[in-house]
Amino acid sequence: MREGFVSTAGGRIWYGVCGEDKCGSPLLVVHGGPGFLTMTDTVRDLADERPVYFYDQLGSGRSDRAPDPGYYSPERFVDELEAVRSALPLREVFLMGFSWGTALICAYMLAKRPSGVKGLILSAPFLSTPRWDRDQRAHIARMPASVRAAIEQGEAAGDYGEAYQAAMMAYYRRHLCVLDPWPASLDEAFAQLSPEVYHTLWGPSEFTITGKLKDFDLLGRLGAIAEPVLLTCGDADEADPATVRAYQLAFPRAAMAVLPRASHLHQIEHPDLYT
């Protein structure tokens, strides 16, 4: 992987590229979180046919930190995506996003109306806070009583300590990543999660969004995105397949794939099938 930095209004943004000598249309990967970092697992394999670009959003991974956490916002991350694409430059490109990254891609498409985007791949999509909240509540309701109680009590008291964290990990192992043990790349990503970005956009709770994404909802606007779209999810995904189906129907040109025995990180759980 060749690595470098792009200068933006917010600071330097790290990027890496694999398969730079390949002739297929480039792929730009937008990571999740918010505040996670690039995970190249599985997606890097697509560089056998085309250049695959990754970047860490401001405040995450190897990129600079904003001097003030209040700087982080969906609008500024949209501007950042535009700046990264322009600087690389990627005149023709496929955009691939994971979780929060799918929201960022669709917000970019709606706000900037960019040319040269050949298609979107939206994996484990988060495109609507109301839908996301509804799905998480349904998932929690099916967890063991002790897990449900720890989550409910922790959120009611604003106590996200040991009991809450243990319940959250039980939830993660059912709906975030079903592999046992977790791959080292996922452990590393959690260890480097940016609390400033996460808390500013999402909030201290995994399940109740209180940050700047609290009222985020693109569902009613997806019909304005004319480019072809592929949506993917796991059958036990945090992004419930029924919700992903609603997203599919909202786009004018979209297909959908549900991976069996898989969750939010289905691209890592079933790499061959995902590829």
ZAMARGU-4260 file (C-alpha; in steps of 0.2 Angstrom, whole numbers, plus 5000, padded with zeros to 4 digits):
<rodrens>
0) 5000/5000/5000 | 5006/5017/4995 | 5002/5030/5009 | 5001/5049/5009 | 4992/5064/5016
5) 4979/5076/5009 | 4978/5093/5015 | 4960/5099/5019 | 4952/5114/5029 | 4952/5103/5045
10) 4969/5096/5044 | 4979/5082/5035 | 4970/5067/5030 | 4979/5050/5029 | 4976/5040/5013
15) 4982/5023/5007 | 4980/5015/4990 | 4982/4997/4984 | 4982/4991/4966 | 4987/5008/4959
20) 4993/5000/4943 | 4977/4991/4939 | 4965/4997/4925 | 4948/4995/4933 | 4938/5010/4939
25) 4945/5015/4956 | 4936/5012/4972 | 4936/5024/4987 | 4932/5016/5004 | 4923/5027/5018
30) 4925/5019/5035 | 4912/5018/5049 | 4911/5024/5067 | 4910/5038/5068 | 4927/5039/5074
35) 4933/5022/5069 | 4947/5020/5056 | 4950/5011/5040 | 4949/4992/5040 | 4956/4985/5024
40) 4951/4967/5028 | 4943/4959/5012 | 4941/4975/5003 | 4959/4976/4999 | 4957/4960/4989
45) 4947/4970/4976 | 4964/4978/4971 | 4967/4964/4960 | 4957/4972/4947 | 4956/4991/4951
50) 4965/5004/4963 | 4957/5004/4980 | 4959/5019/4990 | 4956/5021/5009 | 4956/5036/5020
55) 4955/5040/5039 | 4942/5054/5042 | 4948/5069/5052 | 4950/5064/5071 | 4952/5046/5067
60) 4967/5034/5064 | 4982/5042/5056 | 4973/5059/5052 | 4975/5075/5061 | 4963/5079/5076
65) 4952/5095/5075 | 4958/5108/5089 | 4939/5109/5095 | 4928/5093/5095 | 4914/5104/5090
70) 4922/5105/5073 | 4916/5088/5069 | 4899/5087/5060 | 4891/5078/5046 | 4893/5093/5034
75) 4911/5095/5037 | 4914/5076/5034 | 4905/5078/5018 | 4916/5093/5013 | 4931/5082/5018
80) 4925/5068/5007 | 4924/5080/4992 | 4942/5087/4996 | 4949/5069/4997 | 4941/5064/4981
85) 4947/5080/4972 | 4965/5079/4978 | 4968/5061/4974 | 4961/5064/4960 | 4947/5052/4957
90) 4937/5059/4942 | 4928/5042/4940 | 4925/5032/4955 | 4914/5019/4964 | 4911/5024/4982
95) 4910/5010/4996 | 4904/5014/5013 | 4902/5004/5029 | 4889/5009/5043 | 4892/5028/5046
100) 4902/5028/5030 | 4886/5025/5020 | 4877/5040/5028 | 4892/5050/5024 | 4892/5044/5005
105) 4874/5047/5003 | 4874/5064/5011 | 4889/5069/5000 | 4879/5063/4984 | 4864/5073/4990
110) 4873/5089/4995 | 4886/5090/4981 | 4878/5081/4966 | 4895/5075/4960 | 4899/5069/4943
115) 4909/5054/4939 | 4902/5043/4953 | 4899/5026/4944 | 4890/5018/4958 | 4888/5015/4977
120) 4891/5000/4988 | 4883/5003/5005 | 4887/4989/5018 | 4878/4988/5034 | 4870/5005/5030
125) 4865/5018/5043 | 4854/5031/5033 | 4841/5035/5046 | 4842/5038/5065 | 4824/5033/5068
130) 4826/5017/5059 | 4842/5013/5067 | 4835/5017/5084 | 4820/5006/5081 | 4831/4991/5075
135) 4842/4992/5090 | 4827/4992/5102 | 4821/4976/5094 | 4838/4968/5095 | 4840/4972/5113
140) 4822/4965/5117 | 4828/4948/5111 | 4844/4948/5122 | 4844/4939/5138 | 4836/4948/5153
145) 4852/4952/5162 | 4859/4960/5146 | 4843/4970/5143 | 4843/4976/5162 | 4861/4981/5161
150) 4858/4992/5146 | 4842/5000/5152 | 4849/5003/5169 | 4865/5010/5162 | 4856/5022/5150
155) 4843/5028/5163 | 4857/5032/5176 | 4870/5038/5163 | 4881/5025/5170 | 4891/5017/5156
160) 4903/5007/5167 | 4908/4989/5169 | 4890/4981/5169 | 4885/4992/5154 | 4901/4988/5144
165) 4899/4969/5147 | 4881/4970/5141 | 4887/4980/5126 | 4900/4967/5122 | 4887/4953/5123
170) 4876/4963/5110 | 4892/4966/5099 | 4895/4947/5098 | 4878/4944/5092 | 4875/4959/5080
175) 4892/4967/5077 | 4904/4953/5074 | 4900/4934/5076 | 4918/4928/5074 | 4926/4921/5089
180) 4939/4926/5093 | 4938/4943/5085 | 4951/4947/5071 | 4966/4957/5077 | 4961/4971/5065
185) 4944/4974/5074 | 4953/4974/5091 | 4965/4987/5085 | 4951/4997/5077 | 4942/4998/5094
190) 4958/5002/5103 | 4960/5017/5092 | 4942/5023/5092 | 4941/5042/5093 | 4930/5046/5108
195) 4930/5064/5103 | 4922/5060/5086 | 4911/5047/5092 | 4904/5057/5107 | 4901/5072/5097
200) 4892/5064/5083 | 4884/5049/5091 | 4885/5051/5110 | 4891/5040/5125 | 4878/5027/5122
205) 4879/5014/5108 | 4861/5012/5108 | 4854/5030/5110 | 4860/5043/5099 | 4861/5060/5107
210) 4875/5068/5097 | 4874/5078/5081 | 4867/5063/5071 | 4851/5062/5083 | 4839/5069/5070
215) 4849/5062/5054 | 4837/5054/5042 | 4840/5052/5023 | 4827/5039/5019 | 4814/5052/5011
220) 4828/5059/5000 | 4836/5043/4993 | 4825/5044/4978 | 4836/5059/4972 | 4852/5048/4970
225) 4851/5041/4952 | 4867/5031/4952 | 4866/5012/4954 | 4867/5006/4972 | 4871/4989/4980
230) 4866/4987/4998 | 4873/4973/5009 | 4870/4967/5026 | 4871/4952/5037 | 4855/4942/5043
235) 4859/4947/5061 | 4866/4964/5056 | 4863/4980/5067 | 4856/4986/5051 | 4841/4975/5051
240) 4837/4967/5033 | 4820/4974/5033 | 4826/4992/5035 | 4839/4989/5022 | 4825/4983/5011
245) 4816/4999/5014 | 4832/5008/5009 | 4833/4998/4993 | 4815/5002/4988 | 4819/5021/4991
250) 4833/5021/4978 | 4828/5022/4960 | 4841/5009/4955 | 4846/4997/4969 | 4850/4979/4973
255) 4852/4971/4989 | 4861/4956/4996 | 4859/4948/5014 | 4873/4937/5019 | 4868/4922/5030
260) 4875/4919/5048 | 4883/4936/5048 | 4881/4953/5057 | 4887/4971/5055 | 4905/4966/5049
265) 4899/4953/5037 | 4913/4958/5025 | 4925/4951/5038 | 4915/4936/5043 | 4912/4930/5025
270) 4926/4937/5014 | 4924/4926/4999 | 4905/4928/4998 | 4906/4947/5001 | 4919/4949/4987
</rodrens>
